[in-house]
Amino acid sequence: MPHTPQRVARSLTRFGRPPPVKKPLHRNWRTRLPIPHVPILGREFAPCRLETHYHATLAEDTMYMTYIHEAGPRPPPRQIRLTYDPSNPYARFRANPPVGGDQLGKKPPPPDSPSNVIRLEKIVIHSFLKTAIVSRSNLLGLIMALRALTGETEKGAGKHAVKGVEVVYGKKSVGGWIRPDIPVGAKVELRGAPMYDFLAQLVEFVLPRLKDFPGILLPPPAASDHSPSAVSGVVSIGLTPTAMQFFPGIEVNLDAYPRSYGMHIHFVTNATGVGAENRARALMSGFQLPFTRR
Amino acid sequence: MSVPLARPCRRAAHLVSRSLATAAVSPSSPPPHAPHKSPKPVLYTSVILNRSPILTPSPTTFERAFYAYQQRIRRALHNPFPSEFYFKQGSLLEAHYNAEERARERVAWGPKYAREEDVSPEKRAAEQAALDQTEMQEQSDDKLVSRVHPSDAARDYHSLDRKGRRNLYLLVERPSGASSVWEFPRGETQQGELLHQAAHRDFHAQCGNHMDTWIVARKPIGVYKPPALETSPEDITFFFKAHIMAGQVRPQLPLKDFVWVTKQEIEKRVKKDYWQGVKDMLSDH
């Protein structure tokens, strides 16, 4: 939109005196802290460069690149017999998939519409630390590193859905390696502005400084289009421990960390159905993530 | 058994009827009530060459007030920052951070709300001296580049640096009869050529090879049909989106001129029905 220069007479960063309190606020029974009348929630506090780039350029381009023209509405899906007779009271509230499974890998993508233009939903970073099995205190360095990388803290700025850096626990018992319910790693989920900030750091500071990194390897042409990863719309990469020192948030006090940590990064998009991973790659390529063939 | 047989039979019947139809249309004996058949439409391809924004948009007054308010909320509700992890106790960097943080608190909450100082005046003076010293060392001659380019002030429509906050599009001036029209670079397709190949060939034939461009997809992003004239065959123009990465347009004859313009400036230059046909393909950003 055109922006006309506007003369601002008053300061925008200062506000008037708060209204006088006529009735005392309710207080939290445990902390004795006042509860405000309205839910106070931190939202975007600065314009986000990559998000602007997405709306100004990328959304349009990826829509043109991934659009599949369909003449008219789709025919209704074929009715496939269920595995067990649904009229049987025994099968009524039990799992009853169609014969031959639910064919997840063969589901076509939903029809293209303005509401499902491909977009980046979240970035998940996680790291497994083998030494944490021996002593859980070894996780502290990793947790601090992830926190410095992403800036996420639990319920930061009043956002209750933000979980910050989470500790990952073992799920099952594998002889001589892992046991259930022992802390073995850490993960962070990024959404919104922190997600774009992390992505910008990755593609502008880290990847260009990696030695012998031609780009993220694409699967060979013979790879299946129907595998669970190919239809899920997620682009995953792994970073070696040497890559961590290139993040500007880590670089400033690298000697504060006991060691470097590698990490897995998953870029989760809203693409689903056959070809979803390719569409996700098209989007991530627009954010300057390099892809290459073997 | 019947299905595989049915298809060739139907096709054969179709062929027979077609051959009969061509025989009937022969000039010797025109049918009495033949519908008026318009001549074949002429297909054109047109490239909408886009220069993406090179600057972030300037926030509006409302946006700035919103961000300022949200920054205050964030400052009030943030989790404690482990400054002792990032800065060594008593280091120069810590003094620098503390001074900056005090300044930010003053901006957010006003001078009355600033944190109480628990440092002695001597220590404060020593900190200040250290800060001044680092400031002297870190002084650089780098200056921020202005967000307004000289080509904006000069109204240089040929420059790719103008209007850095907006999407720019290439318009070319094509002579048409005695006058000329502004439109996106357009060329006619050739026999047996695919649309996206035609778009690529025509575009470089008209605008020169002195630029690095990328046509976004093989699919056209839109179509435009001018109001039909009785005498001439119908024109159909398919549009393709492209980006310019480097270089500049060098219009070849018979093109007269070119401009890099925003969506709003396109409306002023092109014909009304052309604008109605293309306006939804252009970005408001």
Interface residues (C-beta under 8 A of the other chain):
Chain A: M1 P2 H3 Q6 V8 L12 T13 R14 F15 I40 L41 G42 R43 E44 F45 A46 P47 R49 T52 H53 H55 A56 T57 E60 D61 Y64 M65 Y67 H69 M144 A148 T153 E154 K155 G156 A157 G158 V252 N253 A256
Chain B: S52 P53 T56 P57 S58 P59 T60 T61 E63 R64 A65 Y67 A68 Y69 Q70 Q71 I73 R74 L77 H78 N79 P82 F85 Y86 V107 A108 G110 R165 R166 N167 V216 A217 K219 I221 K241 H243 T262 Q264 S283 D284 H285
